[in-house]
Amino acid sequence: MTSICLGCGMCCDGTMYKTVNVGEGDQRSLLESAGLVFTIKDDATCFTQPFPASGGGRCSIYEGRPAVCRNYRCLLLRHHEAGDVPHDEALALIARTTVLRDRVRSSLAAYVDTQELLSLDVMHRLMLAKLDATPDPAAARREHAELLLEVVALRVLLAREFEARDSKSHQPDEVPAVTP
């Protein structure tokens, strides 16, 4: 049986998390050579998502990935490993979620006019700032209500099905508030 993680990668691609803490024992030189830039957040060393060594649900530095990544188990993976979610059902949920993720990511990137790899949270915040900068923010939000609702739908789906509720080393993004 192939891992349900292969082809998913939502914990690494900026879909679920915007920052990841790095431990003292991690191979920082390898991580830096993979394109990571470290920052300090809440007295912890971290890097921002999306993880540059991740693509297509696979990690190009898998053997040298940070300990937090080696130890991380999303909620879906935990349920799958416990036998509560069959393999095919887990893969189907991942497929449905990645279709929504890709649609949201593409729409957000087009709206904020960026080709830069950014987390969904950052792109969503850029969209909200752009909407708020219009002469009539409420009208702009109504005009883009479908995308705003899709962002919220994705965040709720991720929170319900994927995000590990007890993880301290991956920091979940807040569920964005939608205001009229």
C-alpha positions in Angstrom: 0.0 0.0 0.0 1.3 3.5 -0.9 1.2 6.2 1.7 -1.7 8.6 1.4 0.9 11.4 1.9 2.4 10.9 -1.5 0.7 13.2 -3.9 -0.9 15.3 -1.1 1.7 17.5 0.5 -0.8 20.0 1.9 1.2 20.2 5.1 4.2 21.4 3.1 2.8 23.5 0.2 1.4 26.4 2.1 -2.2 25.1 2.1 -2.4 24.2 5.8 0.4 26.0 7.5 2.3 29.3 6.9 5.2 28.5 9.2 7.1 25.5 10.5 9.4 25.4 13.5 12.9 24.0 13.0 14.6 22.0 15.8 18.2 22.2 17.0 19.1 18.8 15.6 17.9 19.6 12.1 20.4 19.8 9.2 20.1 23.6 8.7 22.8 23.7 5.9 20.8 21.1 3.9 17.6 23.1 4.5 19.2 26.3 3.5 20.6 24.7 0.3 17.0 23.7 -0.4 16.0 27.3 -0.4 14.7 27.8 3.2 15.1 31.1 4.8 14.9 31.0 8.6 13.2 33.6 10.8 12.5 33.9 14.5 8.8 33.7 15.5 7.7 33.5 19.2 11.3 32.7 20.2 11.5 29.7 17.8 13.4 29.4 14.6 11.0 28.7 11.7 10.6 28.9 8.0 7.7 30.0 5.9 5.6 27.8 3.7 5.4 26.7 0.9 8.4 24.5 1.5 10.6 25.0 -1.6 11.8 21.3 -1.5 8.2 20.1 -1.9 6.5 19.6 -5.2 3.8 17.4 -6.4 3.3 16.0 -2.9 6.9 14.8 -2.7 9.9 16.2 -0.8 13.2 16.5 -2.7 15.1 16.3 0.6 13.0 13.6 2.3 15.8 11.9 4.2 17.1 15.3 5.5 13.7 16.9 6.2 13.2 18.6 9.6 12.3 16.4 12.5 8.9 18.2 12.8 8.1 16.9 9.2 9.3 13.4 10.0 7.1 13.3 13.1 4.0 15.1 11.7 0.8 13.1 11.2 -2.2 15.0 9.9 -5.6 14.1 11.3 -6.5 12.2 8.1 -3.3 10.2 8.3 -3.9 9.3 11.9 -7.5 8.2 11.1 -6.2 6.2 8.2 -3.4 4.5 10.2 -6.0 3.7 12.9 -8.1 1.9 10.3 -11.0 4.4 10.7 -10.6 5.7 7.1 -10.0 3.2 4.2 -7.2 3.9 1.8 -9.4 4.6 -1.2 -11.6 7.0 0.9 -8.6 8.9 2.1 -7.3 9.3 -1.4 -10.7 10.5 -2.6 -10.8 13.1 0.1 -7.3 14.2 -0.7 -8.2 14.5 -4.4 -11.4 16.5 -3.7 -9.5 18.8 -1.4 -6.6 19.4 -3.7 -9.0 20.3 -6.5 -10.6 22.9 -4.3 -7.1 24.0 -3.1 -5.8 24.4 -6.7 -8.9 26.4 -7.7 -8.6 28.7 -4.7 -4.8 29.1 -5.1 -5.2 29.9 -8.8 -8.0 32.4 -8.1 -6.2 34.1 -5.3 -2.9 34.4 -7.3 -4.8 35.9 -10.2 -6.6 38.4 -8.0 -3.5 39.6 -6.1 -1.5 39.3 -9.4 1.4 37.2 -8.1 3.5 34.4 -9.5 5.4 34.1 -6.3 5.0 31.0 -4.2 3.0 32.1 -1.1 0.9 30.3 1.4 -2.8 30.4 0.9 -3.1 32.4 4.1 -0.7 35.1 2.8 -2.5 35.3 -0.5 -5.9 35.5 1.3 -4.6 38.4 3.4 -3.3 40.2 0.3 -6.7 39.8 -1.3 -8.5 41.2 1.8 -6.0 44.2 1.8 -6.7 44.8 -1.9 -10.4 44.6 -1.4 -10.2 47.0 1.6 -8.2 49.5 -0.5 -11.0 49.9 -3.1 -13.3 52.9 -2.9 -16.2 50.6 -1.8 -14.8 47.6 0.1 -18.2 46.1 0.8 -19.1 46.1 -2.9 -15.7 44.6 -3.7 -16.3 41.8 -1.2 -19.7 41.1 -2.6 -18.3 41.0 -6.1 -15.7 38.4 -5.0 -18.0 36.6 -2.5 -17.6 33.3 -4.3 -13.9 33.2 -3.9 -14.1 34.4 -0.3 -16.5 31.6 0.4 -14.3 29.1 -1.3 -11.4 30.2 0.9 -13.5 29.7 4.0 -14.8 26.3 2.7 -11.3 25.1 2.2 -10.1 26.3 5.6 -13.1 24.5 7.3 -12.5 21.3 5.3 -8.8 21.4 6.3 -9.6 22.1 9.9 -12.1 19.3 10.1 -10.3 16.6 8.1 -6.6 17.3 8.0 -5.1 19.6 10.7 -3.6 17.8 13.6 -5.2 19.6 16.6 -2.3 18.9 19.0 0.6 19.9 16.8 2.7 22.7 18.3 5.5 22.7 15.7 3.3 23.4 12.7 1.2 26.5 13.3 -2.2 26.3 11.7 -3.5 29.4 10.0 -6.5 31.0 11.6 -9.8 30.4 9.9 -10.3 33.6 8.0 -13.3 35.8 8.9 -15.4 36.9 6.1 -17.1 40.3 6.5 -19.6 41.8 4.1 
